[in-house]
């Protein structure tokens, strides 16, 4: 608050204002780090309700729609029709999808492509909704595949390394699974499996 007040002073020159702006940006980065660290370490209960995965995924896509448009990234949806609703924490799953979509956006060059797929996945242990978020960006090097879900690992210069660990924690709270497909030659593809029957 003191920095914000100082920036409004007419006695400051441009260099001093720039230094204060840098300080504010540093504070924003620290706030982001603390929030992600608290999210990762806090054991929070799920606020369960009945949702369609399509709705949660579409809301996540809308959040980054402007960024995709600016970078001329095409987003293709492949949704199987008539999927059952699931009992999940909508806000937390939205956080998972948004994290992976942002990673895909950052990995893509201008004019790239992101494909979002939804379909029913049948297993002996029960039916699941399978979500795939794939991009044609820079991909994930083989040596990184086993550690990208580990806390504090990041290939981004300003990355904190808690986005994907938080995503895995949330998915596993839903008795689901998140993984990176290994058969993708170009780009990266994340798979998320969420049980249809919800929590037990």
MARBA-3410 file (N, C-alpha, C, O; in Angstrom, 1 decimal):
200
0.8,-1.2,0.0,0.0,0.0,0.0,0.9,1.3,0.0,0.6,2.2,-0.7 ~ 2.0,1.2,0.8,2.9,2.4,0.8,3.5,2.6,-0.6,3.6,3.8,-1.0 ~ 3.8,1.5,-1.3,4.4,1.7,-2.6,3.4,2.3,-3.6,3.7,3.2,-4.4 ~ 2.1,1.9,-3.5,1.1,2.4,-4.3,0.9,3.9,-4.1,0.7,4.7,-5.0 ~ 0.9,4.3,-2.8,0.8,5.7,-2.4,2.0,6.5,-3.0,1.8,7.6,-3.5
3.2,6.0,-2.9,4.4,6.6,-3.4,4.3,6.9,-4.9,4.7,7.9,-5.4 ~ 3.8,5.9,-5.6,3.7,6.0,-7.1,2.8,7.1,-7.5,3.0,7.7,-8.6 ~ 1.9,7.5,-6.7,1.0,8.6,-7.0,1.6,10.0,-6.8,1.0,11.0,-7.1 ~ 2.7,10.0,-6.1,3.4,11.3,-5.8,3.9,12.0,-7.1,4.5,11.4,-8.0 ~ 3.6,13.3,-7.2,4.0,14.1,-8.4,5.5,14.5,-8.3,6.1,15.0,-9.2
6.1,14.2,-7.1,7.5,14.6,-6.9,8.5,13.5,-7.4,9.7,13.8,-7.5 ~ 8.0,12.4,-7.8,8.9,11.3,-8.3,9.2,11.5,-9.8,8.3,11.9,-10.6 ~ 10.4,11.2,-10.2,10.7,11.2,-11.6,10.5,9.8,-12.2,10.1,8.9,-11.5 ~ 10.6,9.7,-13.5,10.3,8.4,-14.2,11.1,7.2,-13.7,10.6,6.1,-13.6 ~ 12.4,7.5,-13.4,13.3,6.4,-12.9,12.8,5.8,-11.6,12.8,4.6,-11.4
12.4,6.7,-10.7,11.9,6.3,-9.4,10.6,5.6,-9.5,10.4,4.6,-8.8 ~ 9.7,6.0,-10.4,8.5,5.3,-10.6,8.7,3.9,-11.2,8.0,3.0,-10.8 ~ 9.7,3.8,-12.1,10.0,2.5,-12.6,10.5,1.5,-11.6,10.2,0.4,-11.6 ~ 11.3,2.0,-10.7,11.8,1.2,-9.6,10.7,0.7,-8.7,10.7,-0.4,-8.2 ~ 9.7,1.6,-8.4,8.6,1.2,-7.6,7.7,0.2,-8.3,7.2,-0.7,-7.7
7.6,0.3,-9.7,6.9,-0.7,-10.4,7.5,-2.0,-10.3,6.8,-3.1,-10.2 ~ 8.8,-2.1,-10.4,9.6,-3.3,-10.3,9.3,-3.9,-8.9,9.2,-5.2,-8.8 ~ 9.3,-3.1,-7.9,9.0,-3.6,-6.5,7.6,-4.2,-6.4,7.5,-5.2,-5.8 ~ 6.6,-3.5,-7.0,5.3,-4.1,-7.0,5.2,-5.4,-7.7,4.5,-6.3,-7.3 ~ 5.9,-5.6,-8.9,5.9,-6.8,-9.6,6.6,-7.9,-8.7,6.1,-9.0,-8.7
7.7,-7.6,-8.0,8.3,-8.5,-7.1,7.4,-9.0,-6.0,7.3,-10.2,-5.7 ~ 6.6,-8.1,-5.5,5.6,-8.4,-4.5,4.5,-9.4,-5.0,4.1,-10.3,-4.4 ~ 4.1,-9.1,-6.3,3.1,-10.0,-6.9,3.6,-11.4,-7.1,2.9,-12.4,-6.9 ~ 4.9,-11.5,-7.5,5.5,-12.8,-7.6,5.6,-13.5,-6.3,5.4,-14.7,-6.2 ~ 5.9,-12.8,-5.2,6.0,-13.4,-3.9,4.6,-13.9,-3.5,4.5,-15.0,-2.9
3.6,-13.1,-3.7,2.2,-13.5,-3.3,1.8,-14.7,-4.1,1.2,-15.6,-3.5 ~ 2.2,-14.8,-5.4,1.8,-16.0,-6.2,2.5,-17.2,-5.6,1.9,-18.3,-5.5 ~ 3.8,-17.1,-5.3,4.6,-18.2,-4.7,4.0,-18.7,-3.4,3.8,-19.9,-3.2 ~ 3.6,-17.7,-2.5,3.1,-18.1,-1.2,1.7,-18.8,-1.4,1.4,-19.8,-0.7 ~ 0.9,-18.3,-2.3,-0.4,-18.9,-2.5,-0.3,-20.3,-3.0,-1.0,-21.2,-2.5
0.6,-20.5,-4.0,0.8,-21.9,-4.6,1.4,-22.8,-3.5,1.0,-24.0,-3.4 ~ 2.3,-22.3,-2.7,2.9,-23.1,-1.6,1.9,-23.5,-0.6,1.8,-24.7,-0.1 ~ 1.0,-22.6,-0.2,-0.1,-22.9,0.7,-1.1,-23.9,0.2,-1.5,-24.8,0.9 ~ -1.4,-23.7,-1.1,-2.3,-24.6,-1.8,-1.7,-26.0,-1.8,-2.5,-27.0,-1.6 ~ -0.4,-26.1,-2.0,0.2,-27.4,-2.1,0.3,-28.1,-0.7,0.1,-29.3,-0.6
0.6,-27.3,0.4,0.8,-27.9,1.7,-0.5,-28.1,2.5,-0.6,-28.9,3.4 ~ -1.5,-27.3,2.2,-2.7,-27.3,2.9,-3.6,-28.6,2.6,-3.7,-28.9,1.4 ~ -4.0,-29.3,3.6,-4.9,-30.4,3.3,-6.4,-29.9,3.4,-6.9,-29.7,4.5 ~ -6.9,-29.7,2.2,-8.3,-29.1,2.2,-9.3,-30.1,1.7,-9.0,-31.0,0.8 ~ -10.5,-30.0,2.3,-11.5,-31.0,1.9,-12.2,-30.5,0.6,-12.2,-29.3,0.2
-12.7,-31.5,-0.2,-13.3,-31.2,-1.4,-14.7,-30.7,-1.2,-15.4,-31.3,-0.4 ~ -15.1,-29.7,-1.9,-16.5,-29.2,-1.9,-17.3,-29.9,-3.1,-17.3,-29.3,-4.2 ~ -17.8,-31.1,-2.8,-18.3,-31.9,-3.9,-19.7,-31.5,-4.3,-20.6,-31.2,-3.5 ~ -19.9,-31.6,-5.6,-21.3,-31.3,-6.2,-21.3,-32.1,-7.5,-20.3,-32.5,-8.0 ~ -22.5,-32.1,-8.1,-22.6,-32.8,-9.4,-22.4,-31.9,-10.6,-23.1,-30.8,-10.6
-21.5,-32.2,-11.4,-21.1,-31.3,-12.6,-21.0,-32.2,-13.8,-20.9,-33.4,-13.8 ~ -21.1,-31.5,-15.0,-20.7,-32.1,-16.2,-19.2,-31.6,-16.4,-18.9,-30.4,-16.3 ~ -18.3,-32.5,-16.8,-16.9,-32.1,-17.1,-16.9,-31.1,-18.2,-16.0,-30.2,-18.2 ~ -17.8,-31.2,-19.2,-17.8,-30.2,-20.3,-17.9,-28.8,-19.8,-17.2,-27.9,-20.3 ~ -18.8,-28.6,-18.8,-19.0,-27.3,-18.3,-17.7,-26.7,-17.6,-17.3,-25.6,-17.9
-17.1,-27.6,-16.8,-15.9,-27.1,-16.1,-14.8,-26.8,-17.1,-14.1,-25.8,-16.9 ~ -14.6,-27.7,-18.1,-13.6,-27.5,-19.0,-13.8,-26.3,-19.9,-12.9,-25.5,-20.2 ~ -15.1,-26.1,-20.3,-15.4,-24.9,-21.1,-15.1,-23.6,-20.4,-14.6,-22.6,-20.9 ~ -15.4,-23.6,-19.1,-15.2,-22.4,-18.2,-13.7,-22.1,-18.2,-13.2,-21.0,-18.2 ~ -12.9,-23.2,-18.1,-11.4,-23.0,-18.1,-10.9,-22.5,-19.4,-10.0,-21.6,-19.4
-11.4,-22.9,-20.5,-11.0,-22.5,-21.8,-11.4,-21.0,-22.0,-10.6,-20.2,-22.5 ~ -12.6,-20.6,-21.5,-13.0,-19.2,-21.6,-12.0,-18.2,-20.9,-11.8,-17.1,-21.3 ~ -11.4,-18.7,-19.8,-10.5,-17.9,-19.0,-9.3,-17.5,-19.8,-8.8,-16.4,-19.6 ~ -8.8,-18.4,-20.7,-7.6,-18.0,-21.5,-7.9,-17.7,-22.9,-7.0,-17.6,-23.7 ~ -9.2,-17.6,-23.2,-9.6,-17.4,-24.7,-8.9,-16.1,-25.3,-8.4,-16.2,-26.4
-8.8,-15.0,-24.5,-8.2,-13.8,-25.0,-6.7,-14.0,-25.3,-6.2,-13.5,-26.3 ~ -6.1,-14.7,-24.4,-4.6,-15.0,-24.6,-4.4,-15.8,-25.9,-3.5,-15.6,-26.6 ~ -5.3,-16.9,-26.1,-5.2,-17.7,-27.3,-5.4,-16.9,-28.5,-4.6,-17.1,-29.5 ~ -6.3,-16.0,-28.5,-6.6,-15.2,-29.7,-5.4,-14.3,-30.0,-5.1,-14.1,-31.2 ~ -4.8,-13.7,-29.0,-3.7,-12.8,-29.2,-2.5,-13.5,-29.9,-1.8,-12.9,-30.7
-2.3,-14.8,-29.5,-1.2,-15.6,-30.0,-1.6,-16.4,-31.2,-0.8,-17.1,-31.8 ~ -2.9,-16.2,-31.7,-3.4,-16.9,-32.9,-3.4,-18.4,-32.7,-3.1,-19.1,-33.7 ~ -3.6,-18.9,-31.5,-3.6,-20.3,-31.3,-5.0,-20.9,-31.5,-6.0,-20.3,-30.9 ~ -5.1,-21.9,-32.3,-6.4,-22.6,-32.6,-6.7,-23.6,-31.5,-5.8,-24.4,-31.2 ~ -7.9,-23.5,-30.9,-8.3,-24.5,-29.9,-9.4,-25.4,-30.5,-10.4,-24.9,-30.8
-9.1,-26.7,-30.6,-10.1,-27.6,-31.1,-10.7,-28.5,-30.0,-10.0,-29.0,-29.2 ~ -12.0,-28.6,-30.0,-12.7,-29.4,-29.0,-13.2,-30.7,-29.6,-13.8,-30.7,-30.7 ~ -13.0,-31.8,-29.0,-13.5,-33.1,-29.4,-14.2,-33.7,-28.2,-13.6,-34.5,-27.4 ~ -15.5,-33.5,-28.1,-16.2,-33.9,-26.9,-17.2,-35.1,-27.3,-18.0,-34.9,-28.3 ~ -17.1,-36.2,-26.6,-18.0,-37.3,-26.8,-19.4,-36.8,-26.2,-19.4,-36.2,-25.2
-20.4,-37.1,-26.9,-21.8,-36.7,-26.5,-22.3,-37.6,-25.5,-22.0,-38.8,-25.4 ~ -23.2,-37.1,-24.6,-23.9,-37.9,-23.6,-23.1,-38.4,-22.5,-23.4,-39.5,-21.9 ~ -22.0,-37.7,-22.1,-21.2,-38.2,-21.0,-21.9,-38.0,-19.7,-22.7,-37.0,-19.5 ~ -21.8,-38.9,-18.8,-22.5,-38.8,-17.5,-21.9,-37.6,-16.6,-20.7,-37.3,-16.8 ~ -22.7,-37.1,-15.8,-22.1,-36.1,-14.8,-21.3,-36.8,-13.8,-21.4,-38.0,-13.6
-20.4,-36.0,-13.1,-19.6,-36.6,-12.1,-19.7,-35.8,-10.8,-20.1,-34.6,-10.9 ~ -19.4,-36.4,-9.7,-19.4,-35.7,-8.4,-18.0,-35.3,-8.1,-17.1,-36.1,-7.7 ~ -17.7,-33.9,-8.2,-16.4,-33.4,-8.1,-16.4,-32.0,-7.4,-17.5,-31.5,-7.2 ~ -15.2,-31.5,-7.1,-15.1,-30.1,-6.7,-14.8,-29.3,-7.9,-13.7,-29.4,-8.5 ~ -15.8,-28.6,-8.4,-15.7,-27.9,-9.7,-14.6,-26.9,-9.7,-13.9,-26.7,-10.7
-14.5,-26.1,-8.6,-13.4,-25.1,-8.5,-12.0,-25.7,-8.6,-11.2,-25.1,-9.3 ~ -11.8,-26.8,-7.9,-10.5,-27.4,-7.9,-10.2,-28.0,-9.3,-9.0,-27.9,-9.7 ~ -11.1,-28.7,-9.9,-10.8,-29.2,-11.2,-10.6,-28.2,-12.2,-9.8,-28.3,-13.1 ~ -11.3,-27.0,-12.1,-11.1,-25.9,-13.0,-9.7,-25.4,-12.9,-9.1,-25.0,-13.9 ~ -9.2,-25.4,-11.7,-7.8,-25.0,-11.4,-6.8,-25.9,-12.1,-5.8,-25.5,-12.7
-7.1,-27.2,-12.1,-6.3,-28.2,-12.8,-6.2,-28.0,-14.3,-5.2,-27.9,-14.9 ~ -7.4,-27.9,-14.9,-7.5,-27.7,-16.3,-6.9,-26.4,-16.8,-6.2,-26.4,-17.8 ~ -7.1,-25.3,-16.0,-6.5,-24.0,-16.3,-5.0,-24.1,-16.3,-4.3,-23.5,-17.1 ~ -4.4,-24.8,-15.3,-3.0,-24.9,-15.2,-2.4,-25.6,-16.5,-1.4,-25.1,-17.0 ~ -3.0,-26.7,-16.9,-2.5,-27.4,-18.0,-2.7,-26.6,-19.3,-1.9,-26.7,-20.2
-3.9,-26.0,-19.4,-4.1,-25.1,-20.6,-3.1,-24.0,-20.7,-2.7,-23.7,-21.8 ~ -2.8,-23.4,-19.6,-1.8,-22.3,-19.6,-0.4,-22.8,-20.0,0.3,-22.2,-20.8 ~ 0.0,-24.0,-19.5,1.2,-24.6,-19.9,1.2,-24.9,-21.4,2.2,-24.7,-22.1 ~ 0.1,-25.4,-22.0,0.0,-25.6,-23.4,0.1,-24.3,-24.2,0.8,-24.3,-25.2 ~ -0.5,-23.3,-23.7,-0.4,-22.0,-24.4,1.0,-21.5,-24.4,1.5,-21.0,-25.4
1.7,-21.6,-23.3,3.1,-21.1,-23.2,4.0,-22.0,-24.1,5.0,-21.4,-24.6 ~ 3.7,-23.2,-24.3,4.5,-24.1,-25.1,4.4,-23.9,-26.6,5.3,-24.2,-27.3 ~ 3.2,-23.4,-27.0,2.9,-23.2,-28.4,3.6,-22.0,-29.0,3.7,-20.9,-28.3 ~ 4.0,-22.1,-30.2,4.4,-20.9,-31.0,3.2,-20.2,-31.5,2.1,-20.7,-31.4 ~ 3.4,-19.0,-32.0,2.3,-18.2,-32.5,1.7,-19.0,-33.7,2.4,-19.5,-34.5
0.3,-19.1,-33.7,-0.4,-19.9,-34.7,-0.4,-21.4,-34.4,-0.8,-22.2,-35.3 ~ -0.1,-21.8,-33.2,-0.1,-23.2,-32.8,-1.5,-23.7,-32.6,-2.5,-23.1,-32.9 ~ -1.5,-24.9,-32.0,-2.8,-25.6,-31.9,-2.9,-26.4,-30.6,-2.0,-27.0,-30.2 ~ -4.1,-26.3,-29.9,-4.3,-27.0,-28.7,-5.6,-27.8,-28.9,-6.6,-27.3,-29.4 ~ -5.6,-29.1,-28.6,-6.8,-30.0,-28.8,-7.2,-30.5,-27.4,-6.4,-31.0,-26.6
-8.5,-30.3,-27.1,-9.1,-30.7,-25.9,-10.1,-31.8,-26.2,-11.1,-31.6,-27.0 ~ -9.9,-33.0,-25.6,-10.8,-34.1,-25.9,-11.5,-34.6,-24.6,-10.9,-34.6,-23.5 ~ -12.7,-35.1,-24.7,-13.4,-35.7,-23.6,-14.1,-36.9,-24.1,-14.8,-36.9,-25.1 ~ -13.9,-38.1,-23.4,-14.7,-39.3,-23.8,-14.8,-40.2,-22.6,-14.0,-40.1,-21.6 ~ -15.7,-41.2,-22.7,-15.9,-42.2,-21.7,-14.8,-43.3,-21.8,-14.5,-43.8,-22.9
-14.1,-43.6,-20.7,-13.0,-44.6,-20.7,-13.5,-45.7,-19.8,-13.7,-45.5,-18.6 ~ -13.6,-46.9,-20.3,-14.1,-48.0,-19.6,-13.0,-48.9,-19.1,-12.1,-49.3,-19.8 ~ -13.0,-49.2,-17.8,-12.1,-50.0,-17.1,-12.8,-51.0,-16.2,-14.0,-50.8,-15.9 ~ -12.1,-52.1,-15.9,-12.7,-53.1,-15.0,-13.1,-52.5,-13.6,-14.1,-52.9,-13.0 ~ -12.3,-51.5,-13.2,-12.5,-50.9,-11.9,-13.7,-49.9,-12.0,-14.1,-49.3,-10.9
-14.2,-49.6,-13.1,-15.4,-48.7,-13.3,-15.1,-47.7,-14.4,-14.0,-47.4,-14.8 ~ -16.2,-47.1,-14.9,-16.1,-46.1,-15.9,-15.5,-44.8,-15.4,-15.7,-44.4,-14.3 ~ -14.7,-44.2,-16.3,-14.1,-42.9,-16.0,-14.3,-41.9,-17.1,-14.5,-42.3,-18.3 ~ -14.2,-40.6,-16.8,-14.2,-39.6,-17.9,-12.7,-39.3,-18.1,-11.9,-39.1,-17.2 ~ -12.3,-39.4,-19.4,-11.0,-39.2,-19.8,-10.9,-37.8,-20.5,-11.6,-37.5,-21.4
-10.0,-36.9,-19.9,-9.8,-35.6,-20.5,-8.4,-35.6,-21.0,-7.4,-36.0,-20.4 ~ -8.2,-35.2,-22.3,-6.9,-35.0,-22.9,-6.7,-33.6,-23.3,-7.6,-33.0,-24.0 ~ -5.6,-33.0,-22.9,-5.3,-31.6,-23.4,-3.9,-31.7,-24.0,-2.9,-31.9,-23.4 ~ -3.9,-31.6,-25.4,-2.7,-31.8,-26.2,-2.3,-30.5,-26.9,-3.2,-29.7,-27.3 ~ -1.0,-30.3,-27.1,-0.6,-29.1,-27.9,0.5,-29.6,-28.9,1.1,-30.6,-28.7
0.8,-28.7,-29.8,1.8,-29.0,-30.8,3.0,-28.1,-30.6,3.7,-27.7,-31.5 ~ 3.3,-27.8,-29.3,4.4,-26.9,-28.9,5.7,-27.6,-28.8,6.0,-28.6,-29.5 ~ 6.6,-27.1,-27.9,8.0,-27.6,-27.8,8.1,-29.0,-27.2,9.2,-29.6,-27.3 ~ 7.0,-29.5,-26.6,7.1,-30.8,-26.0,7.8,-30.9,-24.7,8.3,-29.9,-24.2 ~ 7.9,-32.1,-24.2,8.6,-32.4,-22.9,9.7,-33.4,-23.2,9.5,-34.5,-23.7
10.9,-33.0,-22.8,12.0,-33.9,-23.1,11.9,-35.2,-22.2,11.4,-35.2,-21.1 ~ 12.4,-36.3,-22.7,12.2,-37.6,-22.1,12.7,-37.6,-20.6,12.1,-38.2,-19.8 ~ 13.8,-37.0,-20.4,14.4,-37.0,-19.0,13.6,-36.2,-18.0,13.8,-36.3,-16.8 ~ 12.6,-35.4,-18.5,11.8,-34.6,-17.6,10.5,-35.2,-17.3,9.8,-34.8,-16.4 ~ 10.1,-36.2,-18.1,8.7,-36.8,-17.9,8.4,-37.3,-16.5,7.3,-37.2,-16.1
9.4,-37.9,-15.9,9.2,-38.5,-14.6,9.3,-37.5,-13.4,8.9,-37.9,-12.3 ~ 9.7,-36.3,-13.7,9.8,-35.3,-12.6,9.0,-34.1,-12.7,9.0,-33.2,-11.8 ~ 8.2,-34.0,-13.8,7.4,-32.7,-14.0,6.4,-32.5,-12.9,5.9,-31.4,-12.7 ~ 6.0,-33.6,-12.2,4.9,-33.5,-11.2,5.6,-33.4,-9.8,4.9,-33.4,-8.8 ~ 6.9,-33.3,-9.7,7.6,-33.2,-8.5,7.6,-31.7,-8.0,7.7,-30.8,-8.9
7.4,-31.4,-6.7,7.4,-30.0,-6.2,8.7,-29.3,-6.5,9.8,-29.9,-6.4 ~ 8.5,-28.0,-6.9,9.6,-27.1,-7.1,10.4,-27.4,-8.4,11.5,-26.8,-8.6 ~ 10.0,-28.3,-9.2,10.7,-28.5,-10.5,10.0,-27.6,-11.6,8.8,-27.7,-11.7 ~ 10.7,-26.9,-12.3,10.2,-26.0,-13.4,11.3,-25.7,-14.4,12.4,-25.5,-14.1 ~ 10.8,-25.7,-15.7,11.8,-25.3,-16.8,11.6,-23.9,-17.1,12.3,-23.3,-18.0
10.6,-23.2,-16.5,10.4,-21.8,-16.8,11.3,-20.9,-15.9,11.5,-21.2,-14.8 ~ 11.8,-19.8,-16.5,12.7,-18.9,-15.8,12.0,-18.4,-14.5,12.7,-18.2,-13.5 ~ 10.7,-18.1,-14.6,10.0,-17.5,-13.5,9.1,-18.5,-12.8,8.2,-18.1,-12.0 ~ 9.3,-19.8,-13.2,8.4,-20.8,-12.7,8.7,-21.1,-11.2,9.8,-21.1,-10.8 ~ 7.6,-21.5,-10.5,7.8,-21.9,-9.1,7.8,-23.4,-8.9,8.5,-23.9,-8.0
7.2,-24.1,-9.9,7.3,-25.6,-9.9,6.2,-26.2,-9.0,6.5,-27.3,-8.4 ~ 5.1,-25.5,-8.8,4.0,-26.1,-7.9,2.7,-26.3,-8.7,1.8,-26.9,-8.1 ~ 2.6,-25.8,-9.9,1.4,-25.9,-10.7,1.0,-27.4,-10.9,-0.1,-27.8,-10.6 ~ 1.9,-28.2,-11.5,1.6,-29.6,-11.8,1.5,-30.4,-10.5,0.6,-31.3,-10.5 ~ 2.4,-30.2,-9.5,2.2,-31.0,-8.3,0.8,-30.7,-7.6,0.2,-31.6,-7.1
0.4,-29.4,-7.7,-1.0,-29.1,-7.2,-2.1,-29.8,-8.0,-3.0,-30.3,-7.4 ~ -1.9,-29.8,-9.3,-2.8,-30.5,-10.2,-2.9,-32.0,-9.9,-4.0,-32.5,-9.8 ~ -1.8,-32.6,-9.7,-1.8,-34.1,-9.3,-2.5,-34.3,-8.0,-3.2,-35.2,-7.8 ~ -2.2,-33.4,-7.0,-2.8,-33.6,-5.7,-4.3,-33.5,-5.8,-5.0,-34.3,-5.2 ~ -4.8,-32.6,-6.5,-6.3,-32.4,-6.7,-6.9,-33.6,-7.4,-7.9,-34.1,-6.9
-6.3,-34.0,-8.5,-6.8,-35.2,-9.2,-6.8,-36.4,-8.4,-7.8,-37.2,-8.4 ~ -5.7,-36.7,-7.6,-5.7,-37.8,-6.7,-6.7,-37.8,-5.6,-7.2,-38.8,-5.1 ~ -7.0,-36.5,-5.1,-8.1,-36.4,-4.1,-9.4,-36.9,-4.7,-10.3,-37.3,-3.9 ~ -9.6,-36.8,-6.0,-10.8,-37.2,-6.6,-10.7,-38.7,-7.0,-11.5,-39.2,-7.8 ~ -9.7,-39.4,-6.5,-9.4,-40.8,-6.9,-9.1,-41.0,-8.3,-9.4,-42.0,-8.9
-8.6,-40.0,-8.9,-8.3,-40.0,-10.4,-6.8,-40.1,-10.6,-6.0,-40.4,-9.8 ~ -6.4,-39.9,-11.9,-5.1,-40.1,-12.4,-4.7,-39.0,-13.4,-5.5,-38.7,-14.2 ~ -3.5,-38.5,-13.3,-3.0,-37.5,-14.3,-1.6,-38.0,-14.7,-0.8,-38.4,-13.9 ~ -1.4,-38.0,-16.0,-0.1,-38.4,-16.6,0.1,-37.8,-17.9,-0.8,-37.1,-18.5 ~ 1.4,-37.9,-18.4,1.7,-37.4,-19.7,1.8,-38.6,-20.6,2.5,-39.6,-20.3
1.2,-38.5,-21.8,1.3,-39.6,-22.8,2.7,-39.6,-23.3,3.3,-38.6,-23.6 ~ 3.2,-40.9,-23.5,4.5,-41.1,-24.0,4.6,-41.3,-25.5,5.7,-41.3,-26.1 ~ 3.5,-41.5,-26.2,3.5,-41.8,-27.6,3.3,-40.6,-28.5,3.0,-40.7,-29.7 ~ 3.4,-39.4,-27.9,3.3,-38.1,-28.7,4.6,-37.7,-29.3,5.6,-37.5,-28.5 ~ 4.6,-37.6,-30.6,5.9,-37.2,-31.2,6.2,-35.7,-31.2,7.3,-35.3,-31.1
5.1,-34.9,-31.4,5.2,-33.5,-31.4,4.4,-32.9,-30.3,3.2,-33.2,-30.2 ~ 4.9,-32.0,-29.5,4.2,-31.3,-28.5,4.1,-32.2,-27.3,4.9,-33.1,-27.0 ~ 3.0,-31.9,-26.5,2.8,-32.7,-25.3,1.3,-33.0,-25.1,0.4,-32.2,-25.6 ~ 1.0,-34.0,-24.4,-0.4,-34.4,-24.2,-0.6,-34.9,-22.8,0.0,-35.9,-22.4 ~ -1.5,-34.2,-22.0,-1.8,-34.6,-20.7,-3.1,-35.4,-20.6,-4.1,-34.9,-21.3
-3.1,-36.5,-19.9,-4.3,-37.2,-19.7,-4.8,-37.2,-18.3,-4.0,-37.3,-17.3 ~ -6.1,-37.0,-18.1,-6.7,-37.0,-16.7,-7.9,-37.9,-16.7,-8.7,-37.9,-17.6 ~ -7.9,-38.8,-15.7,-9.0,-39.7,-15.6,-9.7,-39.4,-14.3,-9.1,-39.4,-13.2 ~ -11.0,-39.2,-14.4,-11.9,-38.9,-13.2,-13.0,-40.0,-13.1,-13.7,-40.1,-14.1 ~ -13.1,-40.7,-12.0,-14.2,-41.7,-11.9,-15.6,-41.1,-12.1,-15.9,-40.0,-11.6
-16.4,-41.8,-12.8,-17.8,-41.3,-13.0,-18.6,-41.4,-11.7,-19.5,-40.5,-11.6 ~ -18.3,-42.3,-10.9,-19.2,-42.5,-9.7,-19.0,-41.5,-8.6,-19.7,-41.5,-7.6 ~ -17.9,-40.7,-8.7,-17.6,-39.7,-7.7,-17.0,-40.2,-6.5,-16.5,-41.4,-6.5 ~ -16.9,-39.5,-5.4,-16.3,-39.9,-4.2,-17.1,-41.0,-3.5,-18.3,-41.0,-3.6 ~ -16.3,-41.8,-2.8,-16.9,-42.9,-2.0,-16.4,-42.8,-0.6,-16.7,-43.5,0.3
END
